[in-house]
Amino acid sequence: MDELIASGQIPLPDCIKMDIEGGEARALAGAKSWLARAHPKIFLAVHGRPMHKQCTELLEAGGYQIEVIDWNGVGEVPNNPDLLAF
């Protein structure tokens, strides 16, 4: 994604919804540069605790605030979260 944005092939997004069946950490790592620059809102579905941990660590290192929402809609959603994981 960094390459596509740097080359002007796609614009910087302001919101991302990601559910790629276990590849989320790799995708986030590949978007590290523009995530730091644009800091878009992210809606992220993770698959398993190890993936949740990897993604959380990557995003928190980039200054993201994490809020977890489960699939039942239970959980308090902050007014301005950076990441919503479900």
N, C-alpha and C positions, 0 to 999 in steps of 0.2 A: 504494500500500500504506500509505503514511503516513496518508492520509485515512481508510482503512478501520479502521486500528488506533486512530487518534485518536478516531474516532466510536464505538468499541466494537463495531463490526460483526464484527470478527474478533480473536481473542486474539493476543498476542505469541508468535511461534513460537520454539522453542528449536533447531530444525533446519530447514534449507531445502535442497531438491534442485531445481536450476534447469537447464533445457535448453530454451531458447526460440528456437533457430535464428537467432542473431545479435542478439537484443534484450536480451541479458543486461546490458550496461552501462546501458541505459536503465532497466531494471527495478531494478538496484542503486542508481542515482541517485535513483529515485523512492522508494526505501526507506531513504534515507540517515539520516533522523532516528531511526527505530526500530532500525536496525542498530547505531547508536552506543549506543542505550539498552540493547537486549537482547543484543547481540553473539552471535547464534545461530551454530551451526556451519553451514557452507555447503558443499554439494557442487555444483560448478558445471561444466557442460560448456560449453566455449567453442569457437567456430568460427573458426579462423584466428588468426594472430599479432596482427593489429591489435586484435581483440576481447579476446584474452588480455591484451594490454598495457593496454587501457582498464580492464578489470575489476580487474587487479592494482593499478593506480594508485589506483583508487577505494577498494578495500578496504584497501590498505596505509595510505592517508591516514586511514582510520577505525580503524587500530590492529590490523588483521588480520595474522596470520602465514600465509604462503602455502606450500602444499605441492602439488607437481604429481604426479599419478598418470596414467600413460598408459593407453591402452585395453587393453594387454596385461597390466596388473597389475604391471608392472615399476616399481620405485621404492620407496624406503624411506618408510614412513608414520610420522610422529612419534606419540608417545603421545597428544598433545592438540592436534591442529592446529585452526585456525579455519576454514581453507578448503582443500578438496580439489578441485583442478581436474583434469578428465580429458577 
